[in-house]
Amino acid sequence: MVPLFDSHAGTREELEPGAVLLRGFADPKARALLEEVDRIAQASPFRHLIVPGGHTMSVAMTNCGRVGWVSDRTGYRYDPNDPDTGAHWRAMPELFLDLAQRAAAEAGFANYDPDACLINRYAAGAKLGLHQDRDENDPVSPIVSVSLGLPATFMWGGKRRSDPVRRMRLENGDVVVWGGPARFVYHGVAPLKSGAHPLTGDIRINLTFRKVF
């Protein structure tokens, strides 16, 4: 079988034990990944979720996989069905799964089998505050985060919200993987700056793979 991704593309940057930044890892397949995003969004359109406190997220979101992450005034949860359509989320494309597994393996996490891929769409000004991903039952398997389109400033903190925060510029095709001892690091995305990218125009797309169960 011919690999869909070259696992040695770009450079590798160790953030801390259990966390790596793979520069340009997904760049060769960025256009194909975005085409899959368009197909997924046709079945489950992007929407701005409401968090339990009543705030509407500035980031628009959809999902694919066995389950999808959703939020409303009752809380955060994973659901096998899209609450807006009542239908199952679209199955995770082979291209997505191959990318996630190869990136995880490159970071030292073999046999990765993500249940969900959260797809976030950032327009100018959209952001994601510092947070930990704690809605999953698996506390060890990594998060695999893929940047497509406009560059973004990724915020990488510590195990406490008050810990110092490192800011990193993520470009199209960059992949961040964190799990094991780094699984509950606080992270976020600073407000997206205006711009234009040949693949996505004035937006950024982020794919976030998670092992839920």
C-alpha positions in Angstrom: 0.0 0.0 0.0 1.4 3.4 -1.0 1.5 5.8 2.0 -0.8 8.8 1.7 1.6 10.9 3.7 5.4 11.2 3.8 6.0 10.9 7.6 9.4 12.6 7.3 8.3 15.8 5.6 9.3 19.1 7.2 10.9 19.5 10.6 10.2 18.1 14.1 10.1 20.3 17.2 9.9 18.8 20.7 7.6 20.9 22.8 7.9 18.8 25.9 7.8 15.1 26.8 4.7 13.7 25.0 4.3 16.7 22.7 5.8 17.5 19.2 5.2 20.0 16.4 5.6 18.5 12.9 6.2 21.4 10.6 4.6 20.9 7.1 3.6 17.4 7.8 0.2 17.7 6.1 1.1 20.2 3.5 1.4 17.8 0.5 -2.2 16.7 1.0 -3.7 20.0 2.2 -5.9 20.6 -0.9 -7.3 17.0 -0.7 -8.0 17.4 3.1 -9.9 20.6 2.4 -12.0 18.9 -0.3 -13.0 16.3 2.3 -13.9 19.1 4.7 -16.2 20.5 2.1 -17.9 17.2 1.7 -18.3 16.7 5.4 -19.8 20.3 5.8 -22.4 19.5 3.1 -23.8 16.7 5.3 -23.2 18.5 8.7 -22.9 22.3 8.1 -20.6 24.5 10.2 -22.3 26.1 13.2 -21.4 28.3 16.1 -22.0 26.3 19.3 -23.3 27.7 22.5 -21.3 26.9 25.7 -23.0 26.1 29.0 -22.6 29.7 30.2 -24.6 31.0 27.3 -21.7 32.4 25.2 -21.6 31.6 21.5 -18.2 30.4 20.3 -16.5 32.6 17.7 -15.2 29.4 16.0 -17.6 27.6 13.7 -17.5 23.8 14.0 -18.6 20.5 12.5 -17.4 16.9 13.1 -16.8 13.5 11.5 -16.1 10.1 12.9 -17.8 7.6 15.2 -18.8 10.5 17.5 -18.7 14.3 17.4 -18.1 16.9 20.0 -21.1 19.2 20.8 -21.9 21.9 23.3 -25.1 23.6 24.4 -26.5 25.1 27.6 -26.6 21.7 29.2 -22.9 21.0 28.8 -20.2 19.5 26.7 -20.4 16.0 25.3 -19.7 13.6 22.5 -22.7 12.4 20.5 -22.9 9.8 17.7 -25.5 12.0 15.9 -25.4 15.5 14.6 -28.0 17.3 16.9 -28.8 19.7 14.0 -29.7 17.0 11.5 -30.4 13.9 13.7 -28.2 11.8 11.4 -25.0 10.1 12.2 -21.9 12.2 11.6 -20.1 11.3 8.4 -17.5 8.6 8.7 -13.9 9.7 9.0 -12.3 9.8 5.6 -9.4 7.4 5.0 -7.2 10.4 4.3 -8.0 11.9 7.7 -7.4 8.7 9.5 -4.1 8.0 7.7 -2.9 11.5 8.6 -3.8 11.2 12.2 -2.2 7.8 12.6 1.0 8.7 10.9 1.4 12.0 12.9 0.7 10.1 16.1 3.2 7.5 15.3 5.8 10.1 14.4 5.3 11.6 17.9 5.7 8.1 19.5 2.1 7.0 19.9 1.6 3.8 17.9 -1.8 2.2 17.0 -3.7 5.5 17.2 -7.5 5.0 16.5 -9.3 8.3 16.9 -13.1 8.3 17.4 -13.7 11.9 16.5 -12.4 14.7 14.3 -13.5 18.1 15.3 -13.3 20.5 12.3 -13.0 24.2 13.3 -13.4 27.1 10.9 -11.7 30.4 12.0 -12.6 33.7 10.4 -10.7 37.0 11.3 -11.0 37.6 15.0 -12.1 34.1 15.9 -10.2 32.5 18.8 -10.1 29.6 21.3 -9.3 30.5 24.9 -6.9 28.5 27.0 -8.4 25.2 27.9 -7.7 21.5 28.6 -9.4 18.7 26.6 -11.1 16.7 29.4 -14.3 15.3 27.8 -12.6 12.1 26.7 -12.5 8.8 28.6 -9.0 8.0 27.3 -6.6 10.2 29.2 -3.4 9.0 27.5 -4.0 8.8 23.7 -2.9 12.0 21.9 -4.7 14.9 20.5 -3.6 15.5 16.9 -4.2 19.0 15.6 -3.8 19.9 11.9 -3.6 23.5 10.6 -4.9 24.4 7.1 -5.1 27.7 5.5 -4.3 31.0 7.2 -1.5 31.0 9.8 -2.5 31.2 13.5 -0.9 31.8 16.8 -1.1 28.7 18.9 -0.8 29.1 22.7 0.9 26.4 24.6 0.8 26.5 28.4 1.3 24.1 31.3 -0.8 21.9 33.5 -2.2 24.9 35.4 -4.0 27.8 33.8 -1.6 30.2 35.5 1.5 28.6 34.0 3.5 30.6 31.4 2.2 30.4 27.9 4.4 29.9 24.8 3.1 31.3 21.5 3.9 29.6 18.3 3.0 30.5 14.7 1.3 27.6 12.9 1.3 27.5 9.1 -0.6 25.5 6.6 0.2 21.8 7.0 1.7 22.1 10.5 0.6 19.3 12.9 0.8 19.4 16.7 0.5 16.1 18.6 0.3 15.9 22.4 -0.5 13.0 24.7 0.7 10.9 27.6 2.4 13.2 30.1 1.4 16.3 28.0 -2.2 15.2 27.5 -3.7 17.8 29.8 -1.7 20.8 28.8 -3.6 24.1 28.6 -3.7 25.3 25.0 -5.6 27.7 22.8 -5.6 29.9 19.6 -5.1 33.7 19.7 -7.6 35.8 17.6 -7.0 35.1 13.9 -5.5 37.9 11.9 -7.0 39.0 8.6 -5.4 37.6 5.5 -5.8 35.6 2.4 -4.5 32.1 1.7 -4.5 30.4 -1.8 -6.3 27.3 -0.5 -8.8 28.7 2.0 -9.2 32.4 1.3 -9.8 34.5 4.4 -10.2 31.5 6.8 -8.3 28.9 8.7 -9.4 25.3 9.1 -8.3 23.1 12.0 -8.7 19.4 12.2 -8.5 18.0 15.8 -8.5 14.2 16.2 -9.3 12.7 19.6 -9.6 9.2 21.0 -12.7 9.4 23.1 -13.3 5.9 24.4 
